[in-house]
Amino acid sequence: MVKKETSEWIGVDGQRYNYSVHDLPTDFEPGKYGNYIFAKKSNDGHWIPIYIGQGDLGVLIAKASPQLKCIEEMGATHVHVHQNNSEWVRTTEEHDLLESYLKVFKPFGCNFKAEEKEKKEEKGKEEKKETGEGLFED
């Protein structure tokens, strides 16, 4: 039996998280929840995180969130996965890792900082108002 590759990611508070490593593209069943890190290897063999997220692995990894284009352009070759059904634990882990790996934020990676995400969402709302898109939606 072939042993699955694993990786360890360390949060800003020193907490260690073990992830299974999967080649891209990959599929997960919808309804399996966890944290995930899209990554590539550096020339010296170390993992470089490109995008850190959490949620339904089957939906988010298959569709790769709205950041798919960025993740592909940044050269992600693998997705690292840590399954966990607790939303509170997943969110805590996600924030811990985001604080530890700051290069996952634009322009070096594909995550948005909270204030950038809010600005992008607000810009989208303004564009909808200007075009009249969504006026008759419930």
MARFI-122521 format. One record per atom (N, C-alpha, C): residue number from 1; residue in one letter; atom name; x, y, z. Coordinates in Angstrom, 3 decimals. Example, Ala and Ser with C-alpha at 12.3 -4.5 7.8 and 13.67 -1.06 7.14 Angstrom:
2
+-----+--------+-------+----------+----------+----------+
! num ! residu ! atome !        x !        y !        z !
+-----+--------+-------+----------+----------+----------+
!   1 !      a !     N !   13.190 !   -5.690 !    7.800 !
!   1 !      a !    CA !   12.300 !   -4.500 !    7.800 !
!   1 !      a !     C !   13.200 !   -3.300 !    7.800 !
!   2 !      s !     N !   12.850 !   -2.250 !    7.080 !
!   2 !      s !    CA !   13.670 !   -1.060 !    7.140 !
!   2 !      s !     C !   12.900 !    0.030 !    7.870 !
+-----+--------+-------+----------+----------+----------+
END
This chain:
138
+-----+--------+-------+----------+----------+----------+
! num ! residu ! atome !        x !        y !        z !
+-----+--------+-------+----------+----------+----------+
!   1 !      m !     N !    0.845 !   -1.189 !    0.000 !
!   1 !      m !    CA !    0.000 !    0.000 !    0.000 !
!   1 !      m !     C !    0.885 !    1.246 !    0.000 !
!   2 !      v !     N !    0.545 !    2.197 !   -0.853 !
!   2 !      v !    CA !    1.311 !    3.430 !   -0.955 !
!   2 !      v !     C !    0.855 !    4.393 !    0.132 !
!   3 !      k !     N !    1.832 !    4.932 !    0.870 !
!   3 !      k !    CA !    1.504 !    5.889 !    1.925 !
!   3 !      k !     C !    1.267 !    7.267 !    1.307 !
!   4 !      k !     N !    0.171 !    7.894 !    1.708 !
!   4 !      k !    CA !   -0.185 !    9.224 !    1.212 !
!   4 !      k !     C !    0.762 !   10.258 !    1.812 !
!   5 !      e !     N !    1.217 !   11.179 !    0.977 !
!   5 !      e !    CA !    2.096 !   12.246 !    1.449 !
!   5 !      e !     C !    1.331 !   13.159 !    2.402 !
!   6 !      t !     N !    2.013 !   13.627 !    3.425 !
!   6 !      t !    CA !    1.428 !   14.580 !    4.359 !
!   6 !      t !     C !    2.342 !   15.793 !    4.474 !
!   7 !      s !     N !    1.787 !   16.868 !    4.970 !
!   7 !      s !    CA !    2.568 !   18.084 !    5.211 !
!   7 !      s !     C !    2.124 !   18.687 !    6.534 !
!   8 !      e !     N !    2.996 !   19.451 !    7.120 !
!   8 !      e !    CA !    2.683 !   20.112 !    8.380 !
!   8 !      e !     C !    2.742 !   21.620 !    8.157 !
!   9 !      w !     N !    1.692 !   22.295 !    8.600 !
!   9 !      w !    CA !    1.618 !   23.748 !    8.511 !
!   9 !      w !     C !    1.530 !   24.270 !    9.938 !
!  10 !      i !     N !    2.243 !   25.352 !   10.209 !
!  10 !      i !    CA !    2.329 !   25.870 !   11.579 !
!  10 !      i !     C !    1.654 !   27.234 !   11.642 !
!  11 !      g !     N !    0.703 !   27.362 !   12.564 !
!  11 !      g !    CA !   -0.006 !   28.619 !   12.747 !
!  11 !      g !     C !    0.852 !   29.653 !   13.455 !
!  12 !      v !     N !    0.372 !   30.876 !   13.463 !
!  12 !      v !    CA !    1.112 !   31.982 !   14.073 !
!  12 !      v !     C !    1.320 !   31.741 !   15.566 !
!  13 !      d !     N !    0.414 !   30.990 !   16.190 !
!  13 !      d !    CA !    0.531 !   30.716 !   17.620 !
!  13 !      d !     C !    1.357 !   29.468 !   17.920 !
!  14 !      g !     N !    1.952 !   28.843 !   16.872 !
!  14 !      g !    CA !    2.774 !   27.655 !   17.062 !
!  14 !      g !     C !    2.023 !   26.339 !   16.931 !
!  15 !      q !     N !    0.698 !   26.396 !   16.805 !
!  15 !      q !    CA !   -0.099 !   25.186 !   16.622 !
!  15 !      q !     C !    0.298 !   24.506 !   15.317 !
!  16 !      r !     N !    0.475 !   23.193 !   15.365 !
!  16 !      r !    CA !    0.857 !   22.413 !   14.181 !
!  16 !      r !     C !   -0.371 !   21.698 !   13.625 !
!  17 !      y !     N !   -0.542 !   21.786 !   12.312 !
!  17 !      y !    CA !   -1.682 !   21.166 !   11.632 !
!  17 !      y !     C !   -1.147 !   20.197 !   10.579 !
!  18 !      n !     N !   -1.619 !   18.968 !   10.608 !
!  18 !      n !    CA !   -1.202 !   17.960 !    9.626 !
!  18 !      n !     C !   -2.242 !   17.853 !    8.517 !
!  19 !      y !     N !   -1.758 !   17.898 !    7.291 !
!  19 !      y !    CA !   -2.605 !   17.873 !    6.105 !
!  19 !      y !     C !   -2.191 !   16.717 !    5.197 !
!  20 !      s !     N !   -3.165 !   16.121 !    4.523 !
!  20 !      s !    CA !   -2.860 !   15.156 !    3.460 !
!  20 !      s !     C !   -2.672 !   15.952 !    2.169 !
!  21 !      v !     N !   -1.777 !   15.470 !    1.309 !
!  21 !      v !    CA !   -1.428 !   16.179 !    0.077 !
!  21 !      v !     C !   -2.029 !   15.443 !   -1.113 !
!  22 !      h !     N !   -2.703 !   16.200 !   -1.995 !
!  22 !      h !    CA !   -3.368 !   15.635 !   -3.165 !
!  22 !      h !     C !   -2.932 !   16.393 !   -4.417 !
!  23 !      d !     N !   -2.609 !   15.630 !   -5.472 !
!  23 !      d !    CA !   -2.293 !   16.257 !   -6.762 !
!  23 !      d !     C !   -3.535 !   16.952 !   -7.304 !
!  24 !      l !     N !   -3.315 !   18.010 !   -8.057 !
!  24 !      l !    CA !   -4.409 !   18.674 !   -8.767 !
!  24 !      l !     C !   -4.457 !   18.171 !  -10.193 !
!  25 !      p !     N !   -5.605 !   18.003 !  -10.790 !
!  25 !      p !    CA !   -6.930 !   18.184 !  -10.185 !
!  25 !      p !     C !   -7.284 !   16.988 !   -9.299 !
!  26 !      t !     N !   -8.193 !   17.207 !   -8.371 !
!  26 !      t !    CA !   -8.659 !   16.156 !   -7.479 !
!  26 !      t !     C !  -10.130 !   16.383 !   -7.169 !
!  27 !      d !     N !  -10.791 !   15.361 !   -6.679 !
!  27 !      d !    CA !  -12.207 !   15.456 !   -6.331 !
!  27 !      d !     C !  -12.423 !   14.998 !   -4.897 !
!  28 !      f !     N !  -13.363 !   15.622 !   -4.232 !
!  28 !      f !    CA !  -13.834 !   15.203 !   -2.912 !
!  28 !      f !     C !  -15.346 !   15.140 !   -2.975 !
!  29 !      e !     N !  -15.911 !   14.260 !   -2.187 !
!  29 !      e !    CA !  -17.368 !   14.168 !   -2.118 !
!  29 !      e !     C !  -17.925 !   15.422 !   -1.451 !
!  30 !      p !     N !  -19.001 !   15.992 !   -1.998 !
!  30 !      p !    CA !  -19.660 !   17.091 !   -1.289 !
!  30 !      p !     C !  -20.118 !   16.605 !    0.086 !
!  31 !      g !     N !  -20.092 !   17.488 !    1.061 !
!  31 !      g !    CA !  -20.501 !   17.135 !    2.415 !
!  31 !      g !     C !  -19.338 !   16.749 !    3.311 !
!  32 !      k !     N !  -18.127 !   16.733 !    2.769 !
!  32 !      k !    CA !  -16.930 !   16.509 !    3.588 !
!  32 !      k !     C !  -16.311 !   17.885 !    3.835 !
!  33 !      y !     N !  -16.162 !   18.227 !    5.093 !
!  33 !      y !    CA !  -15.703 !   19.565 !    5.456 !
!  33 !      y !     C !  -14.272 !   19.542 !    5.972 !
!  34 !      g !     N !  -13.591 !   20.660 !    5.779 !
!  34 !      g !    CA !  -12.228 !   20.753 !    6.281 !
!  34 !      g !     C !  -11.556 !   22.031 !    5.840 !
!  35 !      n !     N !  -10.276 !   22.100 !    6.143 !
!  35 !      n !    CA !   -9.431 !   23.213 !    5.721 !
!  35 !      n !     C !   -8.630 !   22.741 !    4.516 !
!  36 !      y !     N !   -8.244 !   23.678 !    3.665 !
!  36 !      y !    CA !   -7.446 !   23.319 !    2.497 !
!  36 !      y !     C !   -6.469 !   24.427 !    2.173 !
!  37 !      i !     N !   -5.356 !   24.018 !    1.577 !
!  37 !      i !    CA !   -4.308 !   24.949 !    1.172 !
!  37 !      i !     C !   -3.874 !   24.561 !   -0.239 !
!  38 !      f !     N !   -4.085 !   25.454 !   -1.201 !
!  38 !      f !    CA !   -3.538 !   25.236 !   -2.530 !
!  38 !      f !     C !   -2.075 !   25.653 !   -2.462 !
!  39 !      a !     N !   -1.182 !   24.803 !   -2.990 !
!  39 !      a !    CA !    0.244 !   25.066 !   -2.837 !
!  39 !      a !     C !    1.044 !   24.549 !   -4.032 !
!  40 !      k !     N !    2.297 !   24.972 !   -4.069 !
!  40 !      k !    CA !    3.269 !   24.467 !   -5.038 !
!  40 !      k !     C !    4.590 !   24.308 !   -4.287 !
!  41 !      k !     N !    5.517 !   23.563 !   -4.880 !
!  41 !      k !    CA !    6.824 !   23.371 !   -4.247 !
!  41 !      k !     C !    7.820 !   24.380 !   -4.786 !
!  42 !      s !     N !    8.661 !   24.861 !   -3.890 !
!  42 !      s !    CA !    9.739 !   25.758 !   -4.284 !
!  42 !      s !     C !   10.865 !   24.921 !   -4.895 !
!  43 !      n !     N !   11.856 !   25.582 !   -5.449 !
!  43 !      n !    CA !   12.990 !   24.876 !   -6.045 !
!  43 !      n !     C !   13.736 !   24.018 !   -5.030 !
!  44 !      d !     N !   13.709 !   24.418 !   -3.762 !
!  44 !      d !    CA !   14.399 !   23.634 !   -2.731 !
!  44 !      d !     C !   13.490 !   22.611 !   -2.050 !
!  45 !      g !     N !   12.279 !   22.409 !   -2.603 !
!  45 !      g !    CA !   11.406 !   21.357 !   -2.118 !
!  45 !      g !     C !   10.462 !   21.715 !   -0.990 !
!  46 !      h !     N !   10.402 !   22.987 !   -0.602 !
!  46 !      h !    CA !    9.477 !   23.424 !    0.448 !
!  46 !      h !     C !    8.139 !   23.818 !   -0.168 !
!  47 !      w !     N !    7.054 !   23.599 !    0.577 !
!  47 !      w !    CA !    5.727 !   23.975 !    0.099 !
!  47 !      w !     C !    5.530 !   25.479 !    0.210 !
!  48 !      i !     N !    4.970 !   26.064 !   -0.831 !
!  48 !      i !    CA !    4.616 !   27.488 !   -0.855 !
!  48 !      i !     C !    3.092 !   27.572 !   -0.905 !
!  49 !      p !     N !    2.471 !   28.119 !    0.141 !
!  49 !      p !    CA !    1.004 !   28.244 !    0.110 !
!  49 !      p !     C !    0.581 !   29.352 !   -0.842 !
!  50 !      i !     N !   -0.499 !   29.095 !   -1.567 !
!  50 !      i !    CA !   -1.024 !   30.079 !   -2.522 !
!  50 !      i !     C !   -2.394 !   30.584 !   -2.071 !
!  51 !      y !     N !   -3.184 !   29.681 !   -1.513 !
!  51 !      y !    CA !   -4.521 !   30.060 !   -1.058 !
!  51 !      y !     C !   -4.905 !   29.163 !    0.109 !
!  52 !      i !     N !   -5.411 !   29.764 !    1.175 !
!  52 !      i !    CA !   -5.854 !   29.038 !    2.368 !
!  52 !      i !     C !   -7.349 !   29.271 !    2.530 !
!  53 !      g !     N !   -8.096 !   28.184 !    2.732 !
!  53 !      g !    CA !   -9.536 !   28.304 !    2.904 !
!  53 !      g !     C !  -10.092 !   27.175 !    3.747 !
!  54 !      q !     N !  -11.413 !   27.188 !    3.919 !
!  54 !      q !    CA !  -12.103 !   26.145 !    4.677 !
!  54 !      q !     C !  -13.538 !   26.048 !    4.197 !
!  55 !      g !     N !  -14.150 !   24.889 !    4.428 !
!  55 !      g !    CA !  -15.549 !   24.702 !    4.067 !
!  55 !      g !     C !  -15.790 !   23.311 !    3.510 !
!  56 !      d !     N !  -16.823 !   23.187 !    2.665 !
!  56 !      d !    CA !  -17.184 !   21.924 !    2.039 !
!  56 !      d !     C !  -16.138 !   21.607 !    0.971 !
!  57 !      l !     N !  -15.326 !   20.591 !    1.221 !
!  57 !      l !    CA !  -14.215 !   20.273 !    0.327 !
!  57 !      l !     C !  -14.677 !   19.894 !   -1.069 !
!  58 !      g !     N !  -15.765 !   19.150 !   -1.166 !
!  58 !      g !    CA !  -16.267 !   18.718 !   -2.465 !
!  58 !      g !     C !  -16.698 !   19.877 !   -3.338 !
!  59 !      v !     N !  -17.263 !   20.889 !   -2.729 !
!  59 !      v !    CA !  -17.730 !   22.055 !   -3.476 !
!  59 !      v !     C !  -16.588 !   23.031 !   -3.722 !
!  60 !      l !     N !  -15.860 !   23.369 !   -2.671 !
!  60 !      l !    CA !  -14.840 !   24.408 !   -2.784 !
!  60 !      l !     C !  -13.629 !   23.989 !   -3.591 !
!  61 !      i !     N !  -13.192 !   22.749 !   -3.435 !
!  61 !      i !    CA !  -12.020 !   22.322 !   -4.188 !
!  61 !      i !     C !  -12.385 !   22.036 !   -5.634 !
!  62 !      a !     N !  -13.524 !   21.400 !   -5.865 !
!  62 !      a !    CA !  -13.938 !   21.112 !   -7.241 !
!  62 !      a !     C !  -14.145 !   22.410 !   -8.014 !
!  63 !      k !     N !  -14.792 !   23.356 !   -7.393 !
!  63 !      k !    CA !  -15.044 !   24.638 !   -8.039 !
!  63 !      k !     C !  -13.941 !   25.636 !   -7.690 !
!  64 !      a !     N !  -13.145 !   25.288 !   -6.671 !
!  64 !      a !    CA !  -11.985 !   26.045 !   -6.212 !
!  64 !      a !     C !  -12.280 !   27.496 !   -5.882 !
!  65 !      s !     N !  -13.447 !   27.729 !   -5.379 !
!  65 !      s !    CA !  -13.815 !   29.068 !   -4.930 !
!  65 !      s !     C !  -13.666 !   30.086 !   -6.053 !
!  66 !      p !     N !  -13.996 !   31.324 !   -5.783 !
!  66 !      p !    CA !  -13.876 !   32.346 !   -6.836 !
!  66 !      p !     C !  -12.426 !   32.633 !   -7.224 !
!  67 !      q !     N !  -11.486 !   32.070 !   -6.488 !
!  67 !      q !    CA !  -10.069 !   32.370 !   -6.735 !
!  67 !      q !     C !   -9.411 !   31.397 !   -7.705 !
!  68 !      l !     N !  -10.179 !   30.510 !   -8.343 !
!  68 !      l !    CA !   -9.594 !   29.465 !   -9.189 !
!  68 !      l !     C !   -8.618 !   30.012 !  -10.220 !
!  69 !      k !     N !   -8.989 !   31.063 !  -10.911 !
!  69 !      k !    CA !   -8.103 !   31.616 !  -11.946 !
!  69 !      k !     C !   -6.776 !   32.050 !  -11.333 !
!  70 !      c !     N !   -6.826 !   32.736 !  -10.214 !
!  70 !      c !    CA !   -5.605 !   33.185 !   -9.540 !
!  70 !      c !     C !   -4.771 !   31.984 !   -9.092 !
!  71 !      i !     N !   -5.430 !   30.983 !   -8.506 !
!  71 !      i !    CA !   -4.736 !   29.791 !   -8.012 !
!  71 !      i !     C !   -3.999 !   29.098 !   -9.159 !
!  72 !      e !     N !   -4.654 !   28.974 !  -10.300 !
!  72 !      e !    CA !   -4.016 !   28.359 !  -11.469 !
!  72 !      e !     C !   -2.857 !   29.214 !  -11.982 !
!  73 !      e !     N !   -3.071 !   30.535 !  -12.066 !
!  73 !      e !    CA !   -2.026 !   31.438 !  -12.556 !
!  73 !      e !     C !   -0.804 !   31.446 !  -11.650 !
!  74 !      m !     N !   -1.012 !   31.245 !  -10.360 !
!  74 !      m !    CA !    0.100 !   31.225 !   -9.399 !
!  74 !      m !     C !    0.825 !   29.878 !   -9.392 !
!  75 !      g !     N !    0.311 !   28.919 !  -10.145 !
!  75 !      g !    CA !    1.020 !   27.664 !  -10.330 !
!  75 !      g !     C !    0.776 !   26.580 !   -9.295 !
!  76 !      a !     N !   -0.381 !   26.598 !   -8.633 !
!  76 !      a !    CA !   -0.677 !   25.545 !   -7.658 !
!  76 !      a !     C !   -0.657 !   24.180 !   -8.341 !
!  77 !      t !     N !    0.008 !   23.223 !   -7.706 !
!  77 !      t !    CA !    0.103 !   21.867 !   -8.239 !
!  77 !      t !     C !   -0.587 !   20.851 !   -7.338 !
!  78 !      h !     N !   -0.856 !   21.257 !   -6.093 !
!  78 !      h !    CA !   -1.417 !   20.347 !   -5.101 !
!  78 !      h !     C !   -2.410 !   21.089 !   -4.210 !
!  79 !      v !     N !   -3.274 !   20.309 !   -3.572 !
!  79 !      v !    CA !   -4.119 !   20.859 !   -2.522 !
!  79 !      v !     C !   -3.865 !   20.022 !   -1.272 !
!  80 !      h !     N !   -3.645 !   20.693 !   -0.161 !
!  80 !      h !    CA !   -3.408 !   20.049 !    1.131 !
!  80 !      h !     C !   -4.724 !   20.133 !    1.893 !
!  81 !      v !     N !   -5.130 !   19.028 !    2.504 !
!  81 !      v !    CA !   -6.455 !   18.946 !    3.115 !
!  81 !      v !     C !   -6.367 !   18.427 !    4.541 !
!  82 !      h !     N !   -7.133 !   19.076 !    5.410 !
!  82 !      h !    CA !   -7.276 !   18.645 !    6.806 !
!  82 !      h !     C !   -8.770 !   18.585 !    7.083 !
!  83 !      q !     N !   -9.340 !   17.371 !    7.103 !
!  83 !      q !    CA !  -10.786 !   17.229 !    7.289 !
!  83 !      q !     C !  -11.176 !   17.526 !    8.725 !
!  84 !      n !     N !  -12.304 !   18.253 !    8.873 !
!  84 !      n !    CA !  -12.810 !   18.615 !   10.193 !
!  84 !      n !     C !  -14.246 !   19.106 !   10.018 !
!  85 !      n !     N !  -15.170 !   18.541 !   10.768 !
!  85 !      n !    CA !  -16.580 !   18.910 !   10.629 !
!  85 !      n !     C !  -16.983 !   20.142 !   11.428 !
!  86 !      s !     N !  -16.169 !   20.576 !   12.372 !
!  86 !      s !    CA !  -16.519 !   21.709 !   13.232 !
!  86 !      s !     C !  -16.190 !   23.036 !   12.541 !
!  87 !      e !     N !  -17.232 !   23.818 !   12.234 !
!  87 !      e !    CA !  -17.003 !   25.106 !   11.573 !
!  87 !      e !     C !  -16.155 !   26.034 !   12.444 !
!  88 !      w !     N !  -16.386 !   26.028 !   13.739 !
!  88 !      w !    CA !  -15.621 !   26.899 !   14.635 !
!  88 !      w !     C !  -14.140 !   26.535 !   14.598 !
!  89 !      v !     N !  -13.835 !   25.243 !   14.659 !
!  89 !      v !    CA !  -12.433 !   24.795 !   14.630 !
!  89 !      v !     C !  -11.808 !   25.113 !   13.274 !
!  90 !      r !     N !  -12.550 !   24.884 !   12.185 !
!  90 !      r !    CA !  -12.025 !   25.182 !   10.839 !
!  90 !      r !     C !  -11.714 !   26.665 !   10.688 !
!  91 !      t !     N !  -12.633 !   27.502 !   11.124 !
!  91 !      t !    CA !  -12.443 !   28.954 !   10.995 !
!  91 !      t !     C !  -11.259 !   29.422 !   11.836 !
!  92 !      t !     N !  -11.133 !   28.881 !   13.042 !
!  92 !      t !    CA !  -10.007 !   29.232 !   13.911 !
!  92 !      t !     C !   -8.688 !   28.832 !   13.254 !
!  93 !      e !     N !   -8.646 !   27.623 !   12.711 !
!  93 !      e !    CA !   -7.444 !   27.137 !   12.033 !
!  93 !      e !     C !   -7.116 !   27.993 !   10.809 !
!  94 !      e !     N !   -8.139 !   28.320 !   10.034 !
!  94 !      e !    CA !   -7.933 !   29.156 !    8.849 !
!  94 !      e !     C !   -7.309 !   30.494 !    9.235 !
!  95 !      h !     N !   -7.862 !   31.150 !   10.243 !
!  95 !      h !    CA !   -7.333 !   32.456 !   10.674 !
!  95 !      h !     C !   -5.910 !   32.330 !   11.206 !
!  96 !      d !     N !   -5.643 !   31.267 !   11.964 !
!  96 !      d !    CA !   -4.306 !   31.035 !   12.508 !
!  96 !      d !     C !   -3.286 !   30.893 !   11.376 !
!  97 !      l !     N !   -3.635 !   30.117 !   10.351 !
!  97 !      l !    CA !   -2.716 !   29.919 !    9.225 !
!  97 !      l !     C !   -2.581 !   31.176 !    8.364 !
!  98 !      l !     N !   -3.676 !   31.898 !    8.165 !
!  98 !      l !    CA !   -3.602 !   33.144 !    7.391 !
!  98 !      l !     C !   -2.677 !   34.155 !    8.063 !
!  99 !      e !     N !   -2.697 !   34.193 !    9.387 !
!  99 !      e !    CA !   -1.805 !   35.112 !   10.110 !
!  99 !      e !     C !   -0.353 !   34.657 !   10.043 !
! 100 !      s !     N !   -0.138 !   33.364 !    9.852 !
! 100 !      s !    CA !    1.212 !   32.821 !    9.807 !
! 100 !      s !     C !    1.843 !   32.916 !    8.418 !
! 101 !      y !     N !    1.030 !   32.764 !    7.393 !
! 101 !      y !    CA !    1.536 !   32.746 !    6.014 !
! 101 !      y !     C !    1.004 !   33.960 !    5.263 !
! 102 !      l !     N !    1.602 !   35.099 !    5.516 !
! 102 !      l !    CA !    1.112 !   36.368 !    4.970 !
! 102 !      l !     C !    1.255 !   36.473 !    3.451 !
! 103 !      k !     N !    2.129 !   35.676 !    2.861 !
! 103 !      k !    CA !    2.305 !   35.754 !    1.402 !
! 103 !      k !     C !    1.172 !   35.103 !    0.631 !
! 104 !      v !     N !    0.160 !   34.550 !    1.325 !
! 104 !      v !    CA !   -1.020 !   34.037 !    0.599 !
! 104 !      v !     C !   -1.937 !   35.179 !    0.180 !
! 105 !      f !     N !   -1.684 !   36.376 !    0.718 !
! 105 !      f !    CA !   -2.506 !   37.532 !    0.360 !
! 105 !      f !     C !   -1.999 !   38.152 !   -0.934 !
! 106 !      k !     N !   -2.924 !   38.752 !   -1.680 !
! 106 !      k !    CA !   -2.573 !   39.455 !   -2.910 !
! 106 !      k !     C !   -1.474 !   40.469 !   -2.597 !
! 107 !      p !     N !   -0.499 !   40.705 !   -3.436 !
! 107 !      p !    CA !   -0.340 !   40.200 !   -4.797 !
! 107 !      p !     C !    0.477 !   38.907 !   -4.888 !
! 108 !      f !     N !    0.996 !   38.402 !   -3.758 !
! 108 !      f !    CA !    1.854 !   37.215 !   -3.798 !
! 108 !      f !     C !    1.060 !   35.914 !   -3.853 !
! 109 !      g !     N !   -0.149 !   35.916 !   -3.299 !
! 109 !      g !    CA !   -1.020 !   34.742 !   -3.280 !
! 109 !      g !     C !   -2.400 !   35.138 !   -3.758 !
! 110 !      c !     N !   -3.407 !   34.352 !   -3.366 !
! 110 !      c !    CA !   -4.761 !   34.568 !   -3.892 !
! 110 !      c !     C !   -5.796 !   34.912 !   -2.832 !
! 111 !      n !     N !   -5.422 !   34.970 !   -1.556 !
! 111 !      n !    CA !   -6.370 !   35.386 !   -0.522 !
! 111 !      n !     C !   -6.474 !   36.905 !   -0.514 !
! 112 !      f !     N !   -7.663 !   37.387 !   -0.146 !
! 112 !      f !    CA !   -7.881 !   38.819 !    0.046 !
! 112 !      f !     C !   -7.857 !   39.103 !    1.537 !
! 113 !      k !     N !   -7.264 !   40.222 !    1.931 !
! 113 !      k !    CA !   -7.392 !   40.653 !    3.316 !
! 113 !      k !     C !   -8.825 !   41.113 !    3.513 !
! 114 !      a !     N !   -9.312 !   41.075 !    4.737 !
! 114 !      a !    CA !  -10.726 !   41.373 !    5.022 !
! 114 !      a !     C !  -11.162 !   42.706 !    4.430 !
! 115 !      e !     N !  -10.357 !   43.756 !    4.589 !
! 115 !      e !    CA !  -10.767 !   45.064 !    4.079 !
! 115 !      e !     C !  -10.794 !   45.081 !    2.552 !
! 116 !      e !     N !   -9.890 !   44.351 !    1.886 !
! 116 !      e !    CA !   -9.897 !   44.273 !    0.431 !
! 116 !      e !     C !  -11.141 !   43.538 !   -0.056 !
! 117 !      k !     N !  -11.518 !   42.474 !    0.666 !
! 117 !      k !    CA !  -12.697 !   41.690 !    0.299 !
! 117 !      k !     C !  -13.946 !   42.551 !    0.413 !
! 118 !      e !     N !  -14.039 !   43.343 !    1.489 !
! 118 !      e !    CA !  -15.197 !   44.228 !    1.673 !
! 118 !      e !     C !  -15.271 !   45.255 !    0.552 !
! 119 !      k !     N !  -14.123 !   45.832 !    0.168 !
! 119 !      k !    CA !  -14.105 !   46.813 !   -0.915 !
! 119 !      k !     C !  -14.565 !   46.182 !   -2.224 !
! 120 !      k !     N !  -14.090 !   44.952 !   -2.503 !
! 120 !      k !    CA !  -14.461 !   44.262 !   -3.732 !
! 120 !      k !     C !  -15.962 !   43.980 !   -3.746 !
! 121 !      e !     N !  -16.529 !   43.533 !   -2.621 !
! 121 !      e !    CA !  -17.961 !   43.258 !   -2.541 !
! 121 !      e !     C !  -18.767 !   44.535 !   -2.717 !
! 122 !      e !     N !  -18.314 !   45.640 !   -2.112 !
! 122 !      e !    CA !  -19.007 !   46.920 !   -2.228 !
! 122 !      e !     C !  -18.966 !   47.421 !   -3.670 !
! 123 !      k !     N !  -17.818 !   47.251 !   -4.338 !
! 123 !      k !    CA !  -17.692 !   47.661 !   -5.739 !
! 123 !      k !     C !  -18.672 !   46.875 !   -6.606 !
! 124 !      g !     N !  -18.811 !   45.575 !   -6.340 !
! 124 !      g !    CA !  -19.750 !   44.740 !   -7.089 !
! 124 !      g !     C !  -21.177 !   45.206 !   -6.910 !
! 125 !      k !     N !  -21.547 !   45.610 !   -5.681 !
! 125 !      k !    CA !  -22.897 !   46.113 !   -5.413 !
! 125 !      k !     C !  -23.145 !   47.412 !   -6.175 !
! 126 !      e !     N !  -22.123 !   48.291 !   -6.188 !
! 126 !      e !    CA !  -22.263 !   49.562 !   -6.901 !
! 126 !      e !     C !  -22.429 !   49.328 !   -8.401 !
! 127 !      e !     N !  -21.673 !   48.378 !   -8.954 !
! 127 !      e !    CA !  -21.782 !   48.080 !  -10.383 !
! 127 !      e !     C !  -23.173 !   47.543 !  -10.709 !
! 128 !      k !     N !  -23.741 !   46.728 !   -9.829 !
! 128 !      k !    CA !  -25.093 !   46.203 !  -10.042 !
! 128 !      k !     C !  -26.107 !   47.342 !  -10.049 !
! 129 !      k !     N !  -25.930 !   48.327 !   -9.142 !
! 129 !      k !    CA !  -26.846 !   49.467 !   -9.101 !
! 129 !      k !     C !  -26.775 !   50.260 !  -10.399 !
! 130 !      e !     N !  -25.538 !   50.456 !  -10.893 !
! 130 !      e !    CA !  -25.356 !   51.243 !  -12.112 !
! 130 !      e !     C !  -25.976 !   50.567 !  -13.323 !
! 131 !      t !     N !  -25.906 !   49.260 !  -13.393 !
! 131 !      t !    CA !  -26.416 !   48.523 !  -14.553 !
! 131 !      t !     C !  -27.866 !   48.105 !  -14.372 !
! 132 !      g !     N !  -28.378 !   48.211 !  -13.138 !
! 132 !      g !    CA !  -29.726 !   47.788 !  -12.864 !
! 132 !      g !     C !  -29.843 !   46.285 !  -12.650 !
! 133 !      e !     N !  -28.705 !   45.587 !  -12.674 !
! 133 !      e !    CA !  -28.691 !   44.138 !  -12.487 !
! 133 !      e !     C !  -29.192 !   43.782 !  -11.090 !
! 134 !      g !     N !  -30.055 !   42.821 !  -11.007 !
! 134 !      g !    CA !  -30.538 !   42.338 !   -9.723 !
! 134 !      g !     C !  -31.679 !   43.145 !   -9.121 !
! 135 !      l !     N !  -32.192 !   44.119 !   -9.840 !
! 135 !      l !    CA !  -33.253 !   44.960 !   -9.290 !
! 135 !      l !     C !  -34.532 !   44.179 !   -8.999 !
! 136 !      f !     N !  -34.795 !   43.163 !   -9.777 !
! 136 !      f !    CA !  -36.054 !   42.452 !   -9.623 !
! 136 !      f !     C !  -35.873 !   41.090 !   -8.975 !
! 137 !      e !     N !  -34.709 !   40.876 !   -8.334 !
! 137 !      e !    CA !  -34.456 !   39.610 !   -7.630 !
! 137 !      e !     C !  -34.961 !   39.717 !   -6.218 !
! 138 !      d !     N !  -35.409 !   38.576 !   -5.663 !
! 138 !      d !    CA !  -35.848 !   38.546 !   -4.255 !
! 138 !      d !     C !  -34.657 !   38.478 !   -3.345 !
+-----+--------+-------+----------+----------+----------+
END
